[in-house]
Amino acid sequence: MKKTIATITTLLLLAAFATTALAGEVAQGRCVSIDAQTLVIEEFDLVKTPENKNYGNPTGIESSFDLAAAKIGIPPEPGDILRIAYDVKGNAKHAIKVMNVSKQDLSKK
Amino acid sequence: MKKTMLTLATLLGLALLPGLALAAGGGASELVVVADTRVLSGWMLYFADLYNTNIVLFALWATVLTAMYGALLGFLMDFVMSRTGLDLTSRKIVEH
């Protein structure tokens, strides 16, 4: 009986937390500029062509991310392909994690 | 007590030794992985998003699901074994 209650409690807790977790978004693109506070990328789309079969094509849209609370992997440099998990608060995009895709490529070549 | 201190000092010394080696470089940068949720939907989106935004809850889910999977396999094996005619519910040894 105790075991059942513990299982149900755990599942309920997970369900309760679940609603708070679905807030993040992901963007991928080429790093345009980066400093201690702000990262700017040119976003890529999801269309894979023979020329850009790994990362998609540049869209020309530049997005800026606040890096104050971000966990950054291999330090990005302008020109690197980055994938960013972020939260939107108001008009600002707050980066949560920054992955340097071009220097840490996990896809099969 | 002295022996313990000596052991600890020795271990600390050994731990610091690699740093003195000529080949020792700076610390490697942390590897950060972001799951690409742009192409996902449903449960896959939920878990990938969780991996990106709340790694503690993701770990909790992994633990719970692993336990549930273990229990499922256990019950399945119990069922299969009972179908073979073996009675595993009794510890009675008939030879004695």
N, CA and C atoms of all chains as a GROMACS GRO file, in nm:
protein
  615
    1MET      N    1   0.083  -0.122   0.000
    1MET     CA    2   0.000   0.000   0.000
    1MET      C    3   0.086   0.127   0.000
    2LYS      N    4   0.189   0.122   0.089
    2LYS     CA    5   0.279   0.238   0.096
    2LYS      C    6   0.350   0.259  -0.037
    3LYS      N    7   0.387   0.145  -0.099
    3LYS     CA    8   0.459   0.150  -0.226
    3LYS      C    9   0.371   0.216  -0.334
    4THR      N   10   0.244   0.179  -0.333
    4THR     CA   11   0.151   0.234  -0.431
    4THR      C   12   0.138   0.385  -0.413
    5ILE      N   13   0.125   0.426  -0.286
    5ILE     CA   14   0.110   0.569  -0.256
    5ILE      C   15   0.236   0.644  -0.302
    6ALA      N   16   0.354   0.584  -0.275
    6ALA     CA   17   0.479   0.649  -0.316
    6ALA      C   18   0.486   0.662  -0.468
    7THR      N   19   0.445   0.558  -0.538
    7THR     CA   20   0.447   0.562  -0.685
    7THR      C   21   0.354   0.670  -0.738
    8ILE      N   22   0.233   0.671  -0.684
    8ILE     CA   23   0.134   0.770  -0.729
    8ILE      C   24   0.182   0.911  -0.699
    9THR      N   25   0.240   0.931  -0.579
    9THR     CA   26   0.291   1.063  -0.542
    9THR      C   27   0.400   1.108  -0.639
   10THR      N   28   0.492   1.014  -0.671
   10THR     CA   29   0.601   1.048  -0.763
   10THR      C   30   0.545   1.088  -0.900
   11LEU      N   31   0.449   1.009  -0.949
   11LEU     CA   32   0.391   1.040  -1.080
   11LEU      C   33   0.317   1.174  -1.079
   12LEU      N   34   0.246   1.201  -0.969
   12LEU     CA   35   0.175   1.329  -0.958
   12LEU      C   36   0.273   1.446  -0.955
   13LEU      N   37   0.384   1.426  -0.880
   13LEU     CA   38   0.486   1.532  -0.874
   13LEU      C   39   0.544   1.557  -1.013
   14LEU      N   40   0.572   1.448  -1.084
   14LEU     CA   41   0.626   1.462  -1.220
   14LEU      C   42   0.529   1.537  -1.310
   15ALA      N   43   0.401   1.502  -1.296
   15ALA     CA   44   0.299   1.568  -1.378
   15ALA      C   45   0.291   1.717  -1.344
   16ALA      N   46   0.304   1.748  -1.214
   16ALA     CA   47   0.297   1.888  -1.172
   16ALA      C   48   0.415   1.967  -1.226
   17PHE      N   49   0.535   1.904  -1.220
   17PHE     CA   50   0.654   1.973  -1.272
   17PHE      C   51   0.650   1.983  -1.424
   18ALA      N   52   0.582   1.887  -1.485
   18ALA     CA   53   0.582   1.880  -1.631
   18ALA      C   54   0.529   2.007  -1.694
   19THR      N   55   0.431   2.067  -1.632
   19THR     CA   56   0.371   2.188  -1.690
   19THR      C   57   0.469   2.304  -1.691
   20THR      N   58   0.560   2.307  -1.592
   20THR     CA   59   0.655   2.418  -1.586
   20THR      C   60   0.771   2.399  -1.682
   21ALA      N   61   0.790   2.274  -1.728
   21ALA     CA   62   0.910   2.246  -1.807
   21ALA      C   63   0.895   2.283  -1.955
   22LEU      N   64   0.773   2.281  -2.006
   22LEU     CA   65   0.757   2.303  -2.149
   22LEU      C   66   0.759   2.450  -2.186
   23ALA      N   67   0.872   2.514  -2.172
   23ALA     CA   68   0.879   2.655  -2.201
   23ALA      C   69   0.993   2.689  -2.296
   24GLY      N   70   1.088   2.598  -2.310
   24GLY     CA   71   1.208   2.630  -2.387
   24GLY      C   72   1.188   2.620  -2.537
   25GLU      N   73   1.270   2.695  -2.607
   25GLU     CA   74   1.270   2.687  -2.753
   25GLU      C   75   1.414   2.670  -2.798
   26VAL      N   76   1.431   2.636  -2.925
   26VAL     CA   77   1.566   2.614  -2.976
   26VAL      C   78   1.584   2.691  -3.107
   27ALA      N   79   1.701   2.752  -3.120
   27ALA     CA   80   1.736   2.820  -3.246
   27ALA      C   81   1.874   2.771  -3.289
   28GLN      N   82   1.894   2.766  -3.419
   28GLN     CA   83   2.025   2.725  -3.470
   28GLN      C   84   2.067   2.822  -3.579
   29GLY      N   85   2.194   2.857  -3.580
   29GLY     CA   86   2.241   2.948  -3.683
   29GLY      C   87   2.389   2.980  -3.669
   30ARG      N   88   2.435   3.072  -3.758
   30ARG     CA   89   2.576   3.109  -3.757
   30ARG      C   90   2.600   3.228  -3.665
   31CYS      N   91   2.703   3.216  -3.583
   31CYS     CA   92   2.736   3.323  -3.488
   31CYS      C   93   2.781   3.448  -3.564
   32VAL      N   94   2.714   3.559  -3.539
   32VAL     CA   95   2.752   3.686  -3.602
   32VAL      C   96   2.846   3.764  -3.511
   33SER      N   97   2.804   3.773  -3.384
   33SER     CA   98   2.891   3.840  -3.286
   33SER      C   99   2.861   3.786  -3.147
   34ILE      N  100   2.959   3.796  -3.061
   34ILE     CA  101   2.940   3.750  -2.923
   34ILE      C  102   3.025   3.834  -2.830
   35ASP      N  103   2.965   3.871  -2.716
   35ASP     CA  104   3.043   3.929  -2.607
   35ASP      C  105   2.994   3.866  -2.477
   36ALA      N  106   3.036   3.919  -2.365
   36ALA     CA  107   3.005   3.855  -2.236
   36ALA      C  108   2.855   3.850  -2.209
   37GLN      N  109   2.779   3.946  -2.261
   37GLN     CA  110   2.637   3.956  -2.229
   37GLN      C  111   2.544   3.912  -2.342
   38THR      N  112   2.586   3.934  -2.465
   38THR     CA  113   2.494   3.915  -2.577
   38THR      C  114   2.554   3.830  -2.689
   39LEU      N  115   2.470   3.745  -2.745
   39LEU     CA  116   2.510   3.663  -2.859
   39LEU      C  117   2.413   3.692  -2.974
   40VAL      N  118   2.467   3.717  -3.091
   40VAL     CA  119   2.382   3.740  -3.208
   40VAL      C  120   2.411   3.631  -3.310
   41ILE      N  121   2.303   3.568  -3.359
   41ILE     CA  122   2.320   3.466  -3.464
   41ILE      C  123   2.231   3.499  -3.583
   42GLU      N  124   2.273   3.448  -3.698
   42GLU     CA  125   2.184   3.451  -3.816
   42GLU      C  126   2.119   3.313  -3.820
   43GLU      N  127   1.988   3.312  -3.806
   43GLU     CA  128   1.917   3.184  -3.792
   43GLU      C  129   1.914   3.103  -3.922
   44PHE      N  130   1.917   2.972  -3.906
   44PHE     CA  131   1.906   2.879  -4.018
   44PHE      C  132   1.767   2.816  -4.017
   45ASP      N  133   1.721   2.776  -4.136
   45ASP     CA  134   1.592   2.707  -4.142
   45ASP      C  135   1.614   2.556  -4.128
   46LEU      N  136   1.508   2.480  -4.151
   46LEU     CA  137   1.517   2.334  -4.135
   46LEU      C  138   1.534   2.261  -4.268
   47VAL      N  139   1.542   2.340  -4.376
   47VAL     CA  140   1.552   2.278  -4.509
   47VAL      C  141   1.698   2.236  -4.533
   48LYS      N  142   1.716   2.109  -4.565
   48LYS     CA  143   1.852   2.062  -4.589
   48LYS      C  144   1.874   2.042  -4.738
   49THR      N  145   1.969   2.114  -4.793
   49THR     CA  146   2.002   2.104  -4.935
   49THR      C  147   2.139   2.037  -4.948
   50PRO      N  148   2.175   1.994  -5.069
   50PRO     CA  149   2.307   1.931  -5.085
   50PRO      C  150   2.422   2.022  -5.038
   51GLU      N  151   2.404   2.155  -5.053
   51GLU     CA  152   2.510   2.247  -5.009
   51GLU      C  153   2.513   2.259  -4.857
   52ASN      N  154   2.395   2.257  -4.796
   52ASN     CA  155   2.386   2.271  -4.650
   52ASN      C  156   2.311   2.151  -4.592
   53LYS      N  157   2.370   2.034  -4.607
   53LYS     CA  158   2.295   1.915  -4.567
   53LYS      C  159   2.295   1.892  -4.416
   54ASN      N  160   2.384   1.959  -4.344
   54ASN     CA  161   2.390   1.934  -4.200
   54ASN      C  162   2.312   2.034  -4.116
   55TYR      N  163   2.316   2.160  -4.154
   55TYR     CA  164   2.266   2.263  -4.063
   55TYR      C  165   2.146   2.342  -4.115
   56GLY      N  166   2.107   2.328  -4.239
   56GLY     CA  167   2.000   2.410  -4.296
   56GLY      C  168   2.057   2.532  -4.365
   57ASN      N  169   1.968   2.620  -4.414
   57ASN     CA  170   2.011   2.736  -4.492
   57ASN      C  171   1.993   2.866  -4.414
   58PRO      N  172   2.081   2.963  -4.436
   58PRO     CA  173   2.066   3.093  -4.368
   58PRO      C  174   1.936   3.161  -4.409
   59THR      N  175   1.866   3.219  -4.312
   59THR     CA  176   1.739   3.285  -4.341
   59THR      C  177   1.753   3.437  -4.350
   60GLY      N  178   1.867   3.489  -4.304
   60GLY     CA  179   1.887   3.634  -4.303
   60GLY      C  180   1.830   3.700  -4.178
   61ILE      N  181   1.760   3.621  -4.095
   61ILE     CA  182   1.703   3.677  -3.971
   61ILE      C  183   1.808   3.672  -3.861
   62GLU      N  184   1.836   3.788  -3.803
   62GLU     CA  185   1.933   3.792  -3.694
   62GLU      C  186   1.860   3.795  -3.561
   63SER      N  187   1.901   3.708  -3.468
   63SER     CA  188   1.841   3.702  -3.335
   63SER      C  189   1.947   3.726  -3.230
   64SER      N  190   1.905   3.797  -3.126
   64SER     CA  191   1.997   3.831  -3.018
   64SER      C  192   1.956   3.758  -2.890
   65PHE      N  193   2.052   3.704  -2.818
   65PHE     CA  194   2.024   3.628  -2.696
   65PHE      C  195   2.103   3.684  -2.579
   66ASP      N  196   2.035   3.690  -2.464
   66ASP     CA  197   2.101   3.733  -2.341
   66ASP      C  198   2.175   3.613  -2.283
   67LEU      N  199   2.304   3.630  -2.256
   67LEU     CA  200   2.387   3.517  -2.210
   67LEU      C  201   2.407   3.517  -2.058
   68ALA      N  202   2.337   3.603  -1.986
   68ALA     CA  203   2.364   3.620  -1.842
   68ALA      C  204   2.358   3.488  -1.765
   69ALA      N  205   2.259   3.403  -1.796
   69ALA     CA  206   2.244   3.279  -1.720
   69ALA      C  207   2.271   3.157  -1.806
   70ALA      N  208   2.344   3.174  -1.914
   70ALA     CA  209   2.362   3.064  -2.009
   70ALA      C  210   2.478   2.974  -1.971
   71LYS      N  211   2.460   2.845  -2.001
   71LYS     CA  212   2.568   2.748  -1.986
   71LYS      C  213   2.628   2.732  -2.126
   72ILE      N  214   2.754   2.772  -2.138
   72ILE     CA  215   2.816   2.774  -2.271
   72ILE      C  216   2.922   2.665  -2.281
   73GLY      N  217   2.918   2.590  -2.388
   73GLY     CA  218   3.015   2.482  -2.409
   73GLY      C  219   3.145   2.533  -2.466
   74ILE      N  220   3.190   2.477  -2.575
   74ILE     CA  221   3.313   2.522  -2.640
   74ILE      C  222   3.294   2.668  -2.680
   75PRO      N  223   3.382   2.759  -2.636
   75PRO     CA  224   3.360   2.902  -2.659
   75PRO      C  225   3.332   2.934  -2.806
   76PRO      N  226   3.217   2.997  -2.834
   76PRO     CA  227   3.182   3.028  -2.974
   76PRO      C  228   3.263   3.146  -3.028
   77GLU      N  229   3.285   3.141  -3.157
   77GLU     CA  230   3.350   3.252  -3.228
   77GLU      C  231   3.263   3.287  -3.348
   78PRO      N  232   3.272   3.412  -3.395
   78PRO     CA  233   3.194   3.447  -3.514
   78PRO      C  234   3.223   3.349  -3.629
   79GLY      N  235   3.116   3.301  -3.691
   79GLY     CA  236   3.130   3.203  -3.801
   79GLY      C  237   3.093   3.062  -3.758
   80ASP      N  238   3.098   3.034  -3.627
   80ASP     CA  239   3.062   2.900  -3.578
   80ASP      C  240   2.911   2.878  -3.590
   81ILE      N  241   2.873   2.752  -3.612
   81ILE     CA  242   2.731   2.717  -3.610
   81ILE      C  243   2.694   2.685  -3.465
   82LEU      N  244   2.592   2.752  -3.415
   82LEU     CA  245   2.552   2.735  -3.275
   82LEU      C  246   2.407   2.688  -3.266
   83ARG      N  247   2.380   2.609  -3.162
   83ARG     CA  248   2.242   2.571  -3.132
   83ARG      C  249   2.213   2.620  -2.991
   84ILE      N  250   2.106   2.696  -2.978
   84ILE     CA  251   2.079   2.763  -2.851
   84ILE      C  252   1.942   2.723  -2.797
   85ALA      N  253   1.939   2.676  -2.674
   85ALA     CA  254   1.811   2.655  -2.604
   85ALA      C  255   1.784   2.782  -2.525
   86TYR      N  256   1.663   2.837  -2.540
   86TYR     CA  257   1.636   2.966  -2.476
   86TYR      C  258   1.492   2.977  -2.428
   87ASP      N  259   1.474   3.073  -2.340
   87ASP     CA  260   1.341   3.108  -2.289
   87ASP      C  261   1.306   3.247  -2.337
   88VAL      N  262   1.181   3.271  -2.369
   88VAL     CA  263   1.139   3.407  -2.407
   88VAL      C  264   1.069   3.470  -2.288
   89LYS      N  265   1.123   3.585  -2.242
   89LYS     CA  266   1.058   3.661  -2.134
   89LYS      C  267   1.036   3.802  -2.186
   90GLY      N  268   0.912   3.835  -2.209
   90GLY     CA  269   0.880   3.965  -2.269
   90GLY      C  270   0.929   3.964  -2.413
   91ASN      N  271   1.015   4.062  -2.446
   91ASN     CA  272   1.070   4.065  -2.582
   91ASN      C  273   1.210   4.004  -2.588
   92ALA      N  274   1.264   3.972  -2.470
   92ALA     CA  275   1.403   3.926  -2.466
   92ALA      C  276   1.412   3.774  -2.472
   93LYS      N  277   1.516   3.727  -2.539
   93LYS     CA  278   1.542   3.584  -2.544
   93LYS      C  279   1.660   3.555  -2.451
   94HIS      N  280   1.634   3.471  -2.350
   94HIS     CA  281   1.738   3.438  -2.253
   94HIS      C  282   1.792   3.299  -2.282
   95ALA      N  283   1.919   3.294  -2.320
   95ALA     CA  284   1.980   3.164  -2.351
   95ALA      C  285   1.996   3.080  -2.226
   96ILE      N  286   1.963   2.952  -2.237
   96ILE     CA  287   1.982   2.858  -2.125
   96ILE      C  288   2.109   2.776  -2.150
   97LYS      N  289   2.122   2.724  -2.271
   97LYS     CA  290   2.241   2.645  -2.306
   97LYS      C  291   2.284   2.682  -2.448
   98VAL      N  292   2.414   2.689  -2.468
   98VAL     CA  293   2.467   2.719  -2.600
   98VAL      C  294   2.560   2.605  -2.642
   99MET      N  295   2.524   2.539  -2.753
   99MET     CA  296   2.607   2.430  -2.803
   99MET      C  297   2.680   2.475  -2.929
  100ASN      N  298   2.810   2.453  -2.930
  100ASN     CA  299   2.888   2.488  -3.048
  100ASN      C  300   2.885   2.368  -3.143
  101VAL      N  301   2.790   2.371  -3.236
  101VAL     CA  302   2.765   2.254  -3.321
  101VAL      C  303   2.883   2.227  -3.414
  102SER      N  304   2.940   2.332  -3.473
  102SER     CA  305   3.046   2.309  -3.572
  102SER      C  306   3.174   2.255  -3.509
  103LYS      N  307   3.195   2.282  -3.380
  103LYS     CA  308   3.316   2.229  -3.314
  103LYS      C  309   3.286   2.106  -3.229
  104GLN      N  310   3.161   2.063  -3.232
  104GLN     CA  311   3.121   1.951  -3.148
  104GLN      C  312   3.013   1.872  -3.222
  105ASP      N  313   3.042   1.838  -3.346
  105ASP     CA  314   2.938   1.778  -3.429
  105ASP      C  315   2.915   1.633  -3.393
  106LEU      N  316   2.790   1.601  -3.356
  106LEU     CA  317   2.756   1.464  -3.318
  106LEU      C  318   2.692   1.387  -3.432
  107SER      N  319   2.664   1.457  -3.544
  107SER     CA  320   2.595   1.388  -3.653
  107SER      C  321   2.693   1.299  -3.729
  108LYS      N  322   2.639   1.193  -3.786
  108LYS     CA  323   2.724   1.100  -3.862
  108LYS      C  324   2.764   1.164  -3.993
  109LYS      N  325   2.890   1.151  -4.026
  109LYS     CA  326   2.939   1.210  -4.152
  109LYS      C  327   2.956   1.100  -4.255
  110MET      N  328   4.615   0.831   1.370
  110MET     CA  329   4.582   0.967   1.323
  110MET      C  330   4.691   1.020   1.229
  111LYS      N  331   4.817   1.000   1.274
  111LYS     CA  332   4.930   1.046   1.192
  111LYS      C  333   4.933   0.974   1.058
  112LYS      N  334   4.901   0.843   1.069
  112LYS     CA  335   4.900   0.761   0.947
  112LYS      C  336   4.796   0.813   0.846
  113THR      N  337   4.679   0.848   0.901
  113THR     CA  338   4.571   0.899   0.815
  113THR      C  339   4.614   1.028   0.747
  114MET      N  340   4.672   1.119   0.827
  114MET     CA  341   4.718   1.247   0.772
  114MET      C  342   4.822   1.226   0.663
  115LEU      N  343   4.914   1.132   0.691
  115LEU     CA  344   5.020   1.103   0.595
  115LEU      C  345   4.961   1.047   0.465
  116THR      N  346   4.863   0.958   0.481
  116THR     CA  347   4.798   0.899   0.363
  116THR      C  348   4.728   1.007   0.282
  117LEU      N  349   4.654   1.095   0.352
  117LEU     CA  350   4.583   1.204   0.283
  117LEU      C  351   4.679   1.296   0.209
  118ALA      N  352   4.791   1.330   0.278
  118ALA     CA  353   4.890   1.418   0.216
  118ALA      C  354   4.950   1.352   0.092
  119THR      N  355   4.976   1.222   0.103
  119THR     CA  356   5.033   1.149  -0.012
  119THR      C  357   4.935   1.149  -0.129
  120LEU      N  358   4.807   1.123  -0.098
  120LEU     CA  359   4.705   1.121  -0.204
  120LEU      C  360   4.692   1.256  -0.270
  121LEU      N  361   4.694   1.363  -0.188
  121LEU     CA  362   4.685   1.499  -0.244
  121LEU      C  363   4.804   1.528  -0.334
  122GLY      N  364   4.921   1.487  -0.287
  122GLY     CA  365   5.043   1.506  -0.366
  122GLY      C  366   5.034   1.434  -0.499
  123LEU      N  367   4.984   1.312  -0.495
  123LEU     CA  368   4.969   1.233  -0.619
  123LEU      C  369   4.869   1.298  -0.713
  124ALA      N  370   4.762   1.354  -0.654
  124ALA     CA  371   4.659   1.418  -0.736
  124ALA      C  372   4.715   1.541  -0.806
  125LEU      N  373   4.810   1.609  -0.741
  125LEU     CA  374   4.866   1.731  -0.800
  125LEU      C  375   4.977   1.702  -0.901
  126LEU      N  376   5.032   1.581  -0.897
  126LEU     CA  377   5.146   1.548  -0.983
  126LEU      C  378   5.122   1.571  -1.133
  127PRO      N  379   5.007   1.526  -1.188
  127PRO     CA  380   4.987   1.545  -1.333
  127PRO      C  381   4.997   1.690  -1.377
  128GLY      N  382   4.959   1.782  -1.288
  128GLY     CA  383   4.965   1.924  -1.321
  128GLY      C  384   5.108   1.973  -1.342
  129LEU      N  385   5.205   1.900  -1.281
  129LEU     CA  386   5.344   1.940  -1.295
  129LEU      C  387   5.407   1.889  -1.424
  130ALA      N  388   5.341   1.793  -1.486
  130ALA     CA  389   5.397   1.734  -1.607
  130ALA      C  390   5.404   1.837  -1.719
  131LEU      N  391   5.503   1.823  -1.804
  131LEU     CA  392   5.523   1.920  -1.912
  131LEU      C  393   5.406   1.921  -2.010
  132ALA      N  394   5.339   1.805  -2.023
  132ALA     CA  395   5.230   1.795  -2.121
  132ALA      C  396   5.098   1.849  -2.067
  133ALA      N  397   5.095   1.888  -1.940
  133ALA     CA  398   4.969   1.933  -1.881
  133ALA      C  399   4.923   2.061  -1.948
  134GLY      N  400   4.799   2.064  -1.994
  134GLY     CA  401   4.746   2.184  -2.057
  134GLY      C  402   4.640   2.247  -1.969
  135GLY      N  403   4.570   2.344  -2.021
  135GLY     CA  404   4.462   2.406  -1.947
  135GLY      C  405   4.341   2.315  -1.942
  136GLY      N  406   4.246   2.350  -1.860
  136GLY     CA  407   4.126   2.269  -1.847
  136GLY      C  408   4.047   2.269  -1.976
  137ALA      N  409   3.988   2.154  -2.009
  137ALA     CA  410   3.907   2.145  -2.130
  137ALA      C  411   3.774   2.216  -2.106
  138SER      N  412   3.719   2.274  -2.212
  138SER     CA  413   3.590   2.340  -2.196
  138SER      C  414   3.480   2.235  -2.186
  139GLU      N  415   3.376   2.272  -2.114
  139GLU     CA  416   3.267   2.180  -2.089
  139GLU      C  417   3.189   2.151  -2.220
  140LEU      N  418   3.150   2.026  -2.236
  140LEU     CA  419   3.070   1.993  -2.353
  140LEU      C  420   2.923   2.013  -2.320
  141VAL      N  421   2.859   2.100  -2.394
  141VAL     CA  422   2.716   2.126  -2.373
  141VAL      C  423   2.641   2.074  -2.495
  142VAL      N  424   2.538   1.996  -2.469
  142VAL     CA  425   2.458   1.942  -2.579
  142VAL      C  426   2.317   1.999  -2.572
  143VAL      N  427   2.270   2.050  -2.684
  143VAL     CA  428   2.133   2.101  -2.693
  143VAL      C  429   2.057   2.012  -2.792
  144ALA      N  430   1.948   1.955  -2.745
  144ALA     CA  431   1.866   1.872  -2.835
  144ALA      C  432   1.788   1.962  -2.928
  145ASP      N  433   1.783   1.925  -3.058
  145ASP     CA  434   1.714   2.009  -3.156
  145ASP      C  435   1.564   1.978  -3.151
  146THR      N  436   1.490   2.060  -3.080
  146THR     CA  437   1.346   2.035  -3.062
  146THR      C  438   1.263   2.090  -3.178
  147ARG      N  439   1.327   2.155  -3.274
  147ARG     CA  440   1.251   2.214  -3.385
  147ARG      C  441   1.186   2.108  -3.473
  148VAL      N  442   1.244   1.989  -3.471
  148VAL     CA  443   1.194   1.884  -3.561
  148VAL      C  444   1.116   1.775  -3.486
  149LEU      N  445   1.089   1.799  -3.358
  149LEU     CA  446   1.024   1.695  -3.277
  149LEU      C  447   0.881   1.734  -3.240
  150SER      N  448   0.804   1.632  -3.201
  150SER     CA  449   0.668   1.658  -3.153
  150SER      C  450   0.630   1.550  -3.051
  151GLY      N  451   0.522   1.575  -2.980
  151GLY     CA  452   0.470   1.478  -2.884
  151GLY      C  453   0.564   1.449  -2.768
  152TRP      N  454   0.573   1.322  -2.731
  152TRP     CA  455   0.656   1.283  -2.617
  152TRP      C  456   0.803   1.312  -2.640
  153MET      N  457   0.848   1.294  -2.765
  153MET     CA  458   0.989   1.319  -2.795
  153MET      C  459   1.021   1.467  -2.770
  154LEU      N  460   0.926   1.554  -2.809
  154LEU     CA  461   0.945   1.697  -2.787
  154LEU      C  462   0.951   1.726  -2.638
  155TYR      N  463   0.861   1.661  -2.562
  155TYR     CA  464   0.857   1.684  -2.417
  155TYR      C  465   0.991   1.647  -2.352
  156PHE      N  466   1.041   1.527  -2.385
  156PHE     CA  467   1.165   1.483  -2.320
  156PHE      C  468   1.287   1.562  -2.369
  157ALA      N  469   1.290   1.595  -2.497
  157ALA     CA  470   1.402   1.674  -2.549
  157ALA      C  471   1.402   1.813  -2.487
  158ASP      N  472   1.282   1.870  -2.474
  158ASP     CA  473   1.269   2.002  -2.413
  158ASP      C  474   1.311   1.998  -2.266
  159LEU      N  475   1.273   1.890  -2.201
  159LEU     CA  476   1.312   1.871  -2.061
  159LEU      C  477   1.463   1.861  -2.048
  160TYR      N  478   1.526   1.789  -2.142
  160TYR     CA  479   1.671   1.775  -2.141
  160TYR      C  480   1.738   1.913  -2.155
  161ASN      N  481   1.680   1.999  -2.237
  161ASN     CA  482   1.738   2.131  -2.258
  161ASN      C  483   1.716   2.225  -2.141
  162THR      N  484   1.598   2.217  -2.080
  162THR     CA  485   1.562   2.322  -1.984
  162THR      C  486   1.565   2.279  -1.838
  163ASN      N  487   1.541   2.151  -1.810
  163ASN     CA  488   1.533   2.109  -1.670
  163ASN      C  489   1.594   1.969  -1.655
  164ILE      N  490   1.726   1.966  -1.642
  164ILE     CA  491   1.797   1.838  -1.644
  164ILE      C  492   1.766   1.754  -1.519
  165VAL      N  493   1.730   1.819  -1.410
  165VAL     CA  494   1.699   1.744  -1.286
  165VAL      C  495   1.570   1.664  -1.305
  166LEU      N  496   1.470   1.729  -1.361
  166LEU     CA  497   1.343   1.659  -1.386
  166LEU      C  498   1.362   1.550  -1.491
  167PHE      N  499   1.450   1.577  -1.589
  167PHE     CA  500   1.480   1.477  -1.691
  167PHE      C  501   1.542   1.353  -1.624
  168ALA      N  502   1.635   1.377  -1.529
  168ALA     CA  503   1.699   1.265  -1.458
  168ALA      C  504   1.597   1.188  -1.375
  169LEU      N  505   1.503   1.262  -1.315
  169LEU     CA  506   1.398   1.199  -1.234
  169LEU      C  507   1.311   1.109  -1.322
  170TRP      N  508   1.275   1.161  -1.438
  170TRP     CA  509   1.196   1.082  -1.533
  170TRP      C  510   1.272   0.956  -1.574
  171ALA      N  511   1.402   0.974  -1.602
  171ALA     CA  512   1.484   0.860  -1.645
  171ALA      C  513   1.485   0.752  -1.536
  172THR      N  514   1.495   0.794  -1.411
  172THR     CA  515   1.498   0.699  -1.299
  172THR      C  516   1.364   0.627  -1.288
  173VAL      N  517   1.256   0.703  -1.292
  173VAL     CA  518   1.122   0.644  -1.278
  173VAL      C  519   1.093   0.548  -1.393
  174LEU      N  520   1.125   0.591  -1.515
  174LEU     CA  521   1.097   0.506  -1.631
  174LEU      C  522   1.182   0.379  -1.629
  175THR      N  523   1.309   0.391  -1.584
  175THR     CA  524   1.395   0.273  -1.574
  175THR      C  525   1.337   0.173  -1.474
  176ALA      N  526   1.290   0.225  -1.359
  176ALA     CA  527   1.230   0.138  -1.257
  176ALA      C  528   1.104   0.071  -1.312
  177MET      N  529   1.022   0.149  -1.383
  177MET     CA  530   0.898   0.094  -1.440
  177MET      C  531   0.930  -0.013  -1.544
  178TYR      N  532   1.032   0.011  -1.623
  178TYR     CA  533   1.072  -0.084  -1.727
  178TYR      C  534   1.123  -0.213  -1.661
  179GLY      N  535   1.199  -0.199  -1.552
  179GLY     CA  536   1.248  -0.316  -1.478
  179GLY      C  537   1.134  -0.397  -1.423
  180ALA      N  538   1.036  -0.327  -1.365
  180ALA     CA  539   0.919  -0.396  -1.308
  180ALA      C  540   0.841  -0.467  -1.418
  181LEU      N  541   0.826  -0.402  -1.532
  181LEU     CA  542   0.753  -0.462  -1.644
  181LEU      C  543   0.822  -0.591  -1.690
  182LEU      N  544   0.955  -0.584  -1.704
  182LEU     CA  545   1.030  -0.703  -1.745
  182LEU      C  546   1.015  -0.814  -1.642
  183GLY      N  547   1.019  -0.776  -1.513
  183GLY     CA  548   1.005  -0.873  -1.404
  183GLY      C  549   0.871  -0.944  -1.411
  184PHE      N  550   0.764  -0.868  -1.424
  184PHE     CA  551   0.629  -0.927  -1.431
  184PHE      C  552   0.615  -1.015  -1.556
  185LEU      N  553   0.675  -0.967  -1.666
  185LEU     CA  554   0.668  -1.044  -1.790
  185LEU      C  555   0.739  -1.178  -1.774
  186MET      N  556   0.855  -1.176  -1.710
  186MET     CA  557   0.929  -1.301  -1.689
  186MET      C  558   0.854  -1.393  -1.594
  187ASP      N  559   0.792  -1.336  -1.490
  187ASP     CA  560   0.709  -1.416  -1.398
  187ASP      C  561   0.601  -1.488  -1.476
  188PHE      N  562   0.538  -1.414  -1.566
  188PHE     CA  563   0.429  -1.470  -1.646
  188PHE      C  564   0.481  -1.584  -1.735
  189VAL      N  565   0.594  -1.557  -1.802
  189VAL     CA  566   0.652  -1.658  -1.891
  189VAL      C  567   0.690  -1.782  -1.812
  190MET      N  568   0.754  -1.764  -1.696
  190MET     CA  569   0.798  -1.878  -1.614
  190MET      C  570   0.679  -1.958  -1.564
  191SER      N  571   0.570  -1.890  -1.527
  191SER     CA  572   0.453  -1.962  -1.478
  191SER      C  573   0.389  -2.044  -1.591
  192ARG      N  574   0.401  -1.995  -1.714
  192ARG     CA  575   0.347  -2.069  -1.829
  192ARG      C  576   0.427  -2.195  -1.858
  193THR      N  577   0.556  -2.197  -1.817
  193THR     CA  578   0.637  -2.316  -1.842
  193THR      C  579   0.608  -2.427  -1.741
  194GLY      N  580   0.533  -2.394  -1.637
  194GLY     CA  581   0.498  -2.495  -1.538
  194GLY      C  582   0.584  -2.491  -1.414
  195LEU      N  583   0.684  -2.403  -1.411
  195LEU     CA  584   0.769  -2.391  -1.292
  195LEU      C  585   0.698  -2.307  -1.187
  196ASP      N  586   0.694  -2.360  -1.064
  196ASP     CA  587   0.630  -2.285  -0.957
  196ASP      C  588   0.737  -2.212  -0.878
  197LEU      N  589   0.751  -2.085  -0.902
  197LEU     CA  590   0.855  -2.007  -0.835
  197LEU      C  591   0.802  -1.937  -0.710
  198THR      N  592   0.675  -1.961  -0.678
  198THR     CA  593   0.618  -1.894  -0.561
  198THR      C  594   0.646  -1.972  -0.433
  199SER      N  595   0.687  -2.096  -0.446
  199SER     CA  596   0.713  -2.179  -0.329
  199SER      C  597   0.862  -2.209  -0.319
  200ARG      N  598   0.914  -2.207  -0.195
  200ARG     CA  599   1.057  -2.236  -0.175
  200ARG      C  600   1.077  -2.378  -0.125
  201LYS      N  601   0.972  -2.459  -0.132
  201LYS     CA  602   0.979  -2.596  -0.082
  201LYS      C  603   1.069  -2.679  -0.173
  202ILE      N  604   1.162  -2.754  -0.111
  202ILE     CA  605   1.249  -2.841  -0.190
  202ILE      C  606   1.198  -2.984  -0.176
  203VAL      N  607   1.153  -3.043  -0.284
  203VAL     CA  608   1.084  -3.172  -0.277
  203VAL      C  609   1.176  -3.289  -0.246
  204GLU      N  610   1.306  -3.275  -0.277
  204GLU     CA  611   1.400  -3.386  -0.253
  204GLU      C  612   1.420  -3.413  -0.105
  205HIS      N  613   1.395  -3.314  -0.018
  205HIS     CA  614   1.421  -3.330   0.126
  205HIS      C  615   1.296  -3.369   0.202
   0.00000   0.00000   0.00000
